[in-house]
Amino acid sequence: MLDKNFRNGDAKTDTFGSNVMLQPSPVQTIPDGPTKPEIAYQMVKDETFAQTQPRLNLATFVTTYMDEYGTKLMNEAINVNYIDETEYPRIAYMNGKCINIVANLWNTPETDTWKTGAVAIGSSEACMLGGIAAWIRWRERRKAAGKPYDKPNFIISTGYQIVWEKFAQLWQIEMRTVPLSLEKTTLDPEAVIKMCDENTICVVPIQGVTWTGLNDDVEALDAALDEFNAKTGYDIPIHVDAATGGFILPFLDPDKKWDFRLKWVLSISTSGHKFGLVYPGLGWVVWKDKKYLPDVMSFSVNYLGAEIRQVGLNFSRPAAQILGQYYQFIRLGFQGYKEVQFNSLAICQYLHDEIAKIDAFVPYSKDVPNPLFAWLMKPEYQKTAKWTLYDLQDKLAQKGWMVPAYTMPADIEDIVVMRVVCKQGFSRDMADQLLADINFALGELNALEYPTTTRIAMEKNVPLQTKSFNHTGR
Ligand SMILES: *Cc1c(COP(=O)(O)O)cnc(C)c1O
């Protein structure tokens, strides 16, 4: 037997020679005493060691690559709390400049020096703020007219991101959903109008639907609402959830009207940490004008040394992302953003076309307006295949790639698709490597003699115990 007490455990003991490395990591209670920082670092680092490399994570929309200077700037600002505006006034100023730049990318008509918007932790908080503002504006109008204001609703397609379900449940606002189908792949304005009534606080079209990458037609929706509002006097506005598209459309499709150029678009949100090209978490929300941001949403805080006004659900939040965003604006400029987004989209379109050539697959849609797309197994192929896209997901994970397979939302939930998001840091060469790995995996899967467990489950119509991919959230 080994003598367990031989160890001195002094400073010369190697990390992996330490007693701590023989112990399980704490799960329930805080350890009694301290551990050397080298060892603590190693334990924490190693717990995440076997995970995918972020840049091979094609499931996420969120930035996995920034250049050295951007990374350095953000790391250096890690100890700065954004909310301490009095202590760090330049950060508040920089934040205002970022809001201005984003608002102008979206063609705000506001002419004041400081445009109306707010920083957020991501699109989720930004969507919440846009939704809440619409709700409060509607409520004020109803109150003023002496009408009940206890049954608010909003309208969105079934391709909504989970934040809208949170918005509905946390604030008790009814969510009315317009179904998507293989024929109607985006929000149908006519169906929206049929759902509108005097209690509708807003309609939420999406630019870069999380499930499919497609854009709802905001211009057509705006026209339909304009006619409906003229007839009814309801004044139902639009909040655009542009988590992805907000940083794609201004650069790659500047003539397309989806933003503040449209009459009923009163607020827009986006994720700075998606195609804003900043590490998480960062979001932006902008209103068309001050008058659309209800006063009750900006709170004054006077105990930080001066009176400041704040719009947001969080209080403390990291300032590093704001530095990262402002850095990217200066570093890349309009031209640089356009170049990076162009490459992401071109590589995505290439991958889309190559996937379409593979016998087993068919892309969910022909168009690739944003740098992501989904594909499914051809129905005729599915009849005889001994495997499913979940098996392909597993095979690719063995090579380090994260490519999620998932079922579509309500009404088309029996369709299994696979999706890739092509971001900065994913090159044409990497796309070729992925294609080679897909073809290799297909060779193995097609040679199977017996069906896989997921295939058997699918045949029996058993709900699949699939990997916990948060495809809707990322
Ligand atoms: C990602 C996403 C969100 C949520 O954004 P976070 O930045 O992750 O909070 C909301 N809506 C859409 C359409 C998205 O793609």
The ligand as a Gaussian input file, in Angstrom:
#p B3LYP/6-31G(d) Opt

LIG

0 1
 C      -29.632000      35.447000     -30.336000
 C      -30.974000      36.022000     -30.496000
 C      -31.643000      36.625000     -29.416000
 C      -31.053000      36.630000     -28.036000
 O      -29.869000      37.295000     -28.075000
 P      -28.739000      37.262000     -26.949000
 O      -27.807000      38.287000     -27.458000
 O      -28.189000      35.880000     -26.948000
 O      -29.382000      37.621000     -25.653000
 C      -32.868000      37.214000     -29.642000
 N      -33.423000      37.195000     -30.864000
 C      -32.832000      36.609000     -31.928000
 C      -33.520000      36.633000     -33.261000
 C      -31.581000      35.993000     -31.780000
 O      -30.997000      35.402000     -32.828000

